[in-house]
Amino acid sequence: MIELNGYHLNLFDFYQITQGKTKVKLGKDAIVKITNSRSSIQNLIESKKIAYGINTGFGKLSEKTISTEDLQTLQVNLLKSHACGVGPHLDIPTVRGIMALRSNALAKGYSGIRLELVEKIIEFLNNDLIPAVPEKGSLGASGDLAPLSHMALPLLGLGEVYYQGKLMPAEEALKLAGIQPLSHLEAKEGLSLINGTQVMTAIGAMVLYDAINLAKMADIAGGVSLEALRGIIDAFDERIHFVRGQLGQQLSAANIRRLTNNSKLITHQGEIRVQDAYSLRCMAQVHGATKDALEYAMKIVELEMNAATDNPLILNNDEIISGGNFHGQPLALVFDFLKIAIAELASISERRIERLVNPTLNEGLPPFLAAHPGLNSGFMIVQYVAASLVSENKILAHPAVVDSIPSSANQEDHVSMGSISALTARQILKNTQKVLAMELMTACQAVDFRNPDGLGAGSKTAYQTVRKYLPYLKEDEIMYPLINRATELVENNTIVDEVEKAIGQLL
């Protein structure tokens, strides 16, 4: 059971929640803060003061004052009108993450909602009632308004949910689960549900979690390729990387040394050649820079996981202040950075695939790693596909954050497009997983023309794990099932897990 209090949620616990491996509850301090915050809203309503989103319209309509008797209708209308999302639904783990993050933000006690509303989100989450949330429609400022509205509607028995994995109307699912919907929303509660960055944060955090493991996978695939190409280990000498001082670079170099430890395939400078091409020699510098970017991204993401991001915020002494914490700029920038960092893993991986299959570059291996070149094409088109995915990544890596489009009659005249940054980062991640899978299966084919017994400690484990699921190709076979199988090994962290069991945790 993970306790949500608005302050201590981290990426690992977040991921456990998204996978349904743990339930959540509110902390005792959070309950007190939520209750006190709600009292401030009640005091404002009774005093007849005007405050944005409590007794006014929204966005450009904030100058419209709403009567006390219409305040509940105002909040429900907000959800209905803002539920404009389009496109395929976000996957269930991501929506679980959104629900946990929104609950955690509300738990900080700055939002002015009733305790029962936060408890209802948690009840849905713990009972596998997962709202159907379209992935497109957020500008990443004023919060993720459209997708969060889809998350919030089922709390009232409206909209759609996935219950026990099946899509159905929320009203039907609630009856099956034996759970009562909220009967109404009080002042500000609709706005508090949707005015936040939790959709882009959840999507990006899921990408970040997988990218951390993918960076380890890049070291593994690169290590096997280095051995298959009789690469020079001297370039990974600890002293070289120490004198530059970049931490990620030092970590990747250390991984390569451990992966190739006791290898009989690895070479030293001057033994076969003086130095390797950059895709081998500069592997630690490139992979390591991505690791550093991921470390920075984690800092920003974990801060946002524990942030109060709606508007207005209820501060001490019943003070209610409108601000802009819903603006996704910190996340949009870091997710655009994340896109580039992940794309570079695919870019350098594809160059290693090219060296493995190109007979002018692969140190005596058969053309395209075919046992009978000409009759067989071997891994020729594997490199084509990798090149295609890398090219797509280049387009997707264009920063979304620089493309603000004003909204709400120019009241919201600068927006972050952070949800687009997160969604494109997710696609780049998927493409890169495939490219690294293709590199590893190509490198293993190359090793079979050398001597698999000569591999280093970690590389041998990676090779043996691949060979449990994928055969050495003596002749051409239909390739896409093999690529799909290799991709699953990367996506499920099967290879990383097996290597870490054999040689200890990769850095």
C-alpha positions in Angstrom: 0.0 0.0 0.0 1.4 3.4 -1.1 0.5 6.4 0.9 -0.3 9.6 -1.0 0.4 12.8 0.8 1.5 15.1 -2.0 5.2 15.1 -1.1 6.9 11.7 -1.3 5.8 10.0 -4.5 8.8 8.8 -6.6 9.1 7.3 -10.1 9.5 3.7 -8.8 6.3 3.8 -6.6 4.5 5.6 -9.4 5.4 2.7 -11.8 4.2 0.1 -9.3 0.8 1.9 -9.1 0.5 2.0 -12.9 1.0 -1.7 -13.1 -1.6 -2.5 -10.5 0.9 -4.0 -8.2 -0.1 -2.0 -5.2 -3.2 -0.1 -3.9 -3.0 3.5 -2.6 -4.4 5.4 0.4 -4.4 9.0 1.7 -2.0 9.9 4.4 -3.4 11.2 7.7 -1.9 14.7 7.3 -3.4 14.9 3.8 -6.8 14.3 5.2 -6.5 17.2 7.6 -5.1 19.5 4.9 -7.9 18.6 2.4 -10.6 19.2 5.1 -9.1 22.6 6.1 -8.8 23.7 2.5 -12.4 22.9 1.9 -13.4 25.1 4.8 -11.7 28.0 3.1 -13.9 27.6 0.1 -17.0 27.5 2.2 -16.0 30.7 4.0 -15.5 32.5 0.7 -18.9 31.4 -0.6 -20.6 32.6 2.6 -18.8 35.9 2.4 -20.1 36.5 -1.1 -16.5 37.3 -2.3 -15.7 36.7 -6.0 -12.9 34.2 -6.9 -12.0 32.7 -10.2 -13.4 29.2 -10.9 -15.4 29.2 -7.7 -18.2 31.6 -8.5 -17.1 32.8 -12.0 -16.9 31.3 -15.5 -13.7 29.9 -16.9 -10.9 31.1 -19.2 -12.1 34.2 -21.1 -15.5 33.8 -19.3 -13.9 34.5 -15.9 -15.6 37.9 -15.8 -19.0 36.2 -15.7 -20.2 35.9 -12.1 -22.2 32.8 -11.2 -25.0 32.8 -8.7 -24.8 30.6 -5.6 -27.6 28.4 -6.6 -25.8 27.6 -9.9 -22.4 26.7 -8.5 -22.9 22.9 -8.5 -24.3 23.0 -12.1 -21.3 25.2 -13.1 -18.8 22.5 -12.1 -20.6 19.6 -13.8 -21.0 21.7 -17.0 -17.3 22.3 -16.9 -16.5 18.6 -17.1 -19.1 17.9 -19.8 -18.1 20.8 -22.1 -14.3 20.1 -21.6 -14.5 16.4 -22.4 -13.5 17.0 -26.0 -10.6 14.5 -26.3 -10.1 12.6 -29.6 -7.9 9.8 -30.8 -7.3 6.3 -29.3 -7.6 5.9 -25.5 -4.5 6.0 -23.4 -3.5 2.6 -22.1 -4.8 1.5 -18.7 -1.5 1.8 -16.9 -1.0 5.4 -18.0 -4.6 6.3 -16.8 -3.9 4.6 -13.5 -0.9 6.9 -13.3 -3.0 9.9 -14.0 -5.4 9.0 -11.3 -2.7 8.5 -8.8 -1.0 11.8 -9.7 -4.2 13.8 -9.5 -5.0 12.3 -6.1 -1.5 13.1 -4.9 -1.8 16.7 -6.1 -5.1 17.1 -4.3 -3.7 15.5 -1.2 -1.4 18.6 -0.7 -4.5 20.5 0.5 -4.3 23.5 -1.7 -7.3 22.8 -4.0 -10.4 23.3 -1.8 -12.2 20.1 -2.7 -14.1 17.8 -0.4 -12.3 14.8 1.1 -14.9 12.4 -0.4 -14.0 13.5 -3.9 -10.3 12.5 -3.5 -11.4 9.3 -1.8 -13.7 8.5 -4.8 -10.7 8.7 -7.3 -8.8 6.4 -5.0 -11.8 4.0 -4.7 -12.0 3.9 -8.5 -8.2 3.2 -8.8 -8.1 0.5 -6.1 -11.2 -1.2 -7.7 -9.9 -1.2 -11.3 -12.4 1.3 -12.6 -10.2 3.1 -15.1 -11.7 6.0 -17.1 -11.4 5.9 -20.8 -9.2 8.9 -21.7 -8.5 9.9 -25.3 -4.9 10.7 -25.8 -5.2 13.9 -27.9 -6.6 17.3 -27.0 -4.4 18.9 -24.4 -2.5 22.2 -25.0 -0.5 21.6 -21.8 -1.6 24.9 -20.2 -4.6 25.6 -18.0 -3.8 22.0 -17.3 -4.6 18.9 -19.4 -8.2 20.1 -19.5 -9.7 17.8 -22.1 -8.2 14.4 -21.0 -8.6 15.2 -17.3 -12.3 15.9 -17.9 -12.6 12.4 -19.4 -10.9 11.1 -16.2 -13.3 13.0 -14.0 -16.7 12.3 -15.6 -17.0 8.7 -14.4 -16.8 9.9 -10.8 -20.3 11.2 -11.5 -21.4 8.0 -13.4 -20.8 9.7 -16.7 -18.5 8.9 -19.6 -16.8 5.5 -20.1 -14.5 3.3 -18.1 -12.5 0.1 -18.5 -13.7 -2.3 -15.9 -11.9 -5.7 -15.6 -10.3 -4.8 -19.0 -13.6 -4.1 -20.8 -14.8 -0.8 -22.1 -18.3 0.1 -20.9 -20.4 3.1 -19.8 -19.4 4.3 -16.4 -22.9 3.9 -15.0 -22.9 0.2 -16.0 -19.4 -0.5 -14.5 -20.3 1.2 -11.2 -23.3 -1.1 -10.8 -21.1 -4.2 -11.6 -18.5 -3.0 -9.1 -21.1 -2.1 -6.4 -19.7 1.5 -6.2 -21.8 4.6 -5.9 -20.9 7.6 -8.0 -20.7 11.1 -6.6 -24.1 12.7 -6.5 -22.8 16.2 -7.4 -19.8 18.5 -7.4 -19.5 21.5 -5.0 -17.9 24.8 -5.9 -14.5 24.6 -7.5 -14.4 20.8 -7.5 -14.7 20.3 -11.3 -12.0 22.9 -11.9 -9.8 21.2 -9.3 -10.2 17.9 -11.0 -9.0 19.1 -14.4 -6.7 22.0 -13.8 -3.3 20.3 -13.7 -0.4 18.6 -15.5 -1.1 15.1 -14.5 -1.8 13.7 -18.0 1.5 14.9 -19.6 3.3 13.9 -16.4 2.0 10.4 -16.3 2.7 9.8 -20.0 6.2 11.2 -19.7 7.0 9.4 -16.5 6.1 6.1 -18.1 8.4 6.9 -21.0 11.2 7.9 -18.5 10.9 4.7 -16.5 11.3 2.6 -19.7 14.0 4.8 -21.0 16.2 4.3 -18.0 16.1 0.5 -18.7 16.5 1.2 -22.4 19.8 3.1 -21.8 21.1 -0.1 -20.1 19.9 -2.1 -23.1 21.8 0.2 -25.4 25.0 -0.6 -23.5 24.3 -4.3 -23.7 23.5 -4.3 -27.4 26.5 -2.0 -28.1 28.8 -4.3 -26.1 27.8 -7.4 -28.1 28.3 -5.4 -31.3 31.7 -4.3 -30.1 32.8 -7.9 -29.6 31.2 -9.1 -32.9 33.2 -6.4 -34.7 36.4 -7.2 -32.8 36.3 -3.7 -31.3 39.0 -2.0 -29.3 38.4 -1.9 -25.5 41.1 0.7 -24.8 38.6 3.4 -25.7 36.7 2.4 -22.6 39.6 2.7 -20.2 38.4 4.2 -16.9 41.1 6.9 -16.9 39.9 8.3 -20.3 36.4 8.9 -18.9 37.5 10.1 -15.5 39.5 13.0 -17.0 36.5 14.3 -18.8 34.3 14.0 -15.7 30.9 13.4 -17.3 29.1 11.0 -15.0 26.8 9.3 -17.6 29.8 8.7 -19.8 31.7 7.1 -17.0 28.7 4.8 -16.1 28.3 3.6 -19.7 32.1 2.9 -20.1 32.0 0.9 -16.8 29.1 -1.1 -18.2 30.9 -1.9 -21.4 34.0 -3.0 -19.5 31.9 -5.3 -17.3 29.9 -6.7 -20.2 33.0 -7.6 -22.1 35.1 -8.7 -19.2 37.3 -11.8 -20.1 36.2 -11.6 -23.8 38.4 -13.4 -26.3 36.8 -11.4 -29.2 37.7 -7.9 -27.9 40.9 -6.4 -29.2 43.4 -3.7 -28.2 44.6 -0.7 -30.1 47.2 -1.7 -32.8 46.2 -5.3 -32.6 44.0 -5.3 -35.7 43.5 -1.5 -36.2 44.5 1.7 -34.4 41.1 2.9 -33.6 37.4 2.2 -34.2 34.7 4.2 -35.9 32.7 6.6 -33.7 29.6 4.3 -33.3 31.9 2.0 -31.4 34.6 4.2 -30.0 32.3 7.0 -28.8 29.6 4.7 -27.5 30.1 5.7 -23.9 30.0 9.4 -24.7 26.8 9.1 -26.6 25.0 6.6 -24.4 26.3 8.4 -21.3 24.9 11.8 -22.4 21.5 10.1 -22.7 21.9 8.8 -19.1 22.6 12.3 -17.9 19.6 13.6 -19.7 17.4 10.9 -18.1 18.8 11.9 -14.7 17.8 15.5 -15.2 14.4 14.5 -16.5 13.8 12.4 -13.4 14.5 15.3 -11.2 11.9 17.5 -12.9 9.3 14.7 -13.2 9.5 13.7 -9.6 9.1 17.4 -8.5 6.0 17.6 -10.7 4.6 14.4 -9.3 4.4 16.1 -5.9 3.3 19.6 -7.1 0.1 21.6 -6.6 -0.8 22.5 -10.2 -4.4 23.7 -10.2 -5.8 27.3 -10.1 -6.7 29.1 -7.9 -4.8 27.8 -4.9 -6.1 28.0 -1.4 -3.2 29.2 0.8 -3.0 29.9 4.6 -5.5 32.1 6.3 -8.2 31.4 3.7 -6.2 33.4 1.1 -7.2 32.3 -2.5 -4.8 33.4 -5.3 -5.0 32.8 -9.0 -1.7 31.8 -10.6 -0.3 29.6 -13.4 1.0 26.4 -11.8 -1.0 24.5 -14.4 1.4 25.6 -17.2 3.3 22.6 -18.4 6.4 24.5 -19.6 8.9 22.7 -17.2 7.6 19.3 -18.4 7.3 20.3 -22.1 10.9 21.3 -22.2 12.2 18.3 -20.4 10.1 15.9 -22.5 11.4 17.5 -25.7 14.9 17.0 -24.3 13.9 13.4 -23.5 12.8 12.8 -27.1 16.2 13.8 -28.4 18.1 11.8 -25.8 16.2 8.6 -26.6 16.4 9.2 -30.3 20.2 9.3 -30.2 20.3 5.8 -28.8 18.5 4.6 -31.9 20.7 6.7 -34.2 24.0 5.3 -33.0 22.5 1.8 -32.8 21.5 1.9 -36.5 25.1 2.8 -37.4 26.4 -0.2 -35.6 23.8 -2.4 -37.4 25.2 -1.0 -40.7 28.7 -1.9 -39.7 27.6 -5.4 -38.8 26.0 -6.1 -42.1 28.3 -4.1 -44.5 31.1 -6.4 -45.8 33.4 -3.4 -46.3 33.1 -2.5 -42.6 32.4 -5.7 -40.6 35.9 -7.1 -40.3 35.5 -10.2 -42.4 31.9 -11.2 -41.6 29.8 -12.4 -44.5 27.8 -9.8 -46.5 24.6 -9.0 -44.6 25.5 -11.9 -42.2 24.1 -14.4 -44.6 25.6 -17.9 -44.6 25.1 -18.1 -48.4 25.1 -14.5 -49.6 23.3 -14.0 -52.9 21.0 -16.9 -52.5 20.1 -15.4 -49.1 19.8 -11.7 -48.2 20.4 -12.2 -44.5 20.0 -9.1 -42.4 20.1 -6.6 -45.3 16.5 -5.3 -44.8 16.8 -5.3 -41.0 19.1 -2.3 -41.5 16.6 -0.7 -43.8 13.9 -0.9 -41.2 16.2 0.5 -38.5 17.1 3.4 -40.8 13.4 4.1 -41.4 12.6 4.2 -37.6 15.6 6.5 -37.0 14.4 8.8 -39.7 10.9 8.9 -38.2 12.5 9.7 -34.8 14.2 12.7 -36.4 10.9 14.2 -37.3 9.2 13.3 -34.0 12.2 14.8 -32.1 11.3 18.3 -33.3 10.4 20.3 -30.1 6.6 20.7 -29.5 7.1 23.4 -26.9 8.1 26.0 -29.5 4.8 25.8 -31.2 2.4 27.7 -28.9 -1.1 28.5 -30.3 -3.3 30.9 -28.2 -6.6 29.7 -26.9 -9.7 30.9 -25.0 -10.1 34.2 -27.0 -6.4 34.9 -26.4 -6.7 34.9 -22.6 -4.5 31.8 -22.7 -2.0 33.3 -25.1 1.0 31.0 -24.5 0.7 27.3 -24.0 3.3 24.5 -23.6 2.1 21.7 -25.8 3.6 19.5 -23.2 1.2 16.6 -23.8 2.4 16.5 -27.4 6.0 16.4 -26.2 5.1 13.4 -23.9 3.2 11.5 -26.6 5.9 11.9 -29.2 8.5 10.9 -26.7 6.5 7.7 -26.2 6.6 7.0 -29.9 10.3 7.7 -30.1 10.8 5.3 -27.2 8.8 2.5 -29.0 10.9 3.1 -32.2 14.1 3.0 -30.3 13.2 -0.2 -28.5 12.7 -1.8 -31.9 16.0 -0.5 -33.3 18.0 -1.8 -30.3 16.2 -5.2 -30.5 17.3 -5.4 -34.2 20.9 -4.5 -33.3 21.0 -7.2 -30.7 19.6 -9.9 -32.9 22.0 -8.8 -35.7 25.0 -8.7 -33.3 24.1 -12.3 -32.1 24.0 -13.5 -35.7 27.4 -11.9 -36.2 28.8 -13.6 -33.1 27.8 -17.0 -34.4 30.2 -16.4 -37.3 32.9 -15.7 -34.7 32.9 -17.8 -31.5 30.0 -17.3 -29.0 32.2 -19.0 -26.3 34.6 -16.1 -26.6 32.1 -13.5 -25.5 32.6 -11.5 -22.2 30.7 -12.3 -19.1 27.7 -10.0 -19.6 27.6 -10.2 -23.4 27.5 -14.0 -23.3 24.5 -13.9 -21.0 22.8 -11.5 -23.4 23.6 -13.8 -26.4 22.4 -16.9 -24.6 19.1 -15.1 -23.6 18.5 -14.1 -27.2 19.2 -17.6 -28.4 16.5 -19.0 -26.1 13.9 -17.2 -28.1 15.6 -16.5 -31.5 17.6 -19.0 -33.7 20.7 -18.5 -35.6 19.6 -18.1 -39.2 21.3 -20.6 -41.6 19.0 -19.4 -44.4 16.5 -16.7 -45.0 13.3 -16.8 -42.9 10.3 -14.5 -42.5 11.9 -11.8 -40.3 9.1 -9.8 -38.8 8.1 -12.5 -36.2 11.7 -12.6 -35.1 11.9 -8.8 -34.8 8.7 -8.7 -32.8 10.0 -11.4 -30.5 13.3 -9.5 -30.0 11.4 -6.3 -29.3 9.4 -8.0 -26.6 12.6 -9.1 -24.9 13.6 -5.4 -24.9 10.2 -4.0 -23.8 9.9 -6.5 -21.0 13.5 -5.9 -19.8 14.1 -9.7 -20.1 17.7 -9.2 -21.4 18.6 -6.4 -18.9 17.2 -8.6 -16.0 19.2 -11.7 -17.1 22.4 -9.7 -17.6 22.1 -8.0 -14.2 21.6 -11.4 -12.6 24.8 -12.6 -14.1 27.1 -9.6 -13.6 25.3 -7.4 -11.1 23.3 -4.2 -11.6 24.2 -2.2 -14.6 24.8 1.5 -14.0 
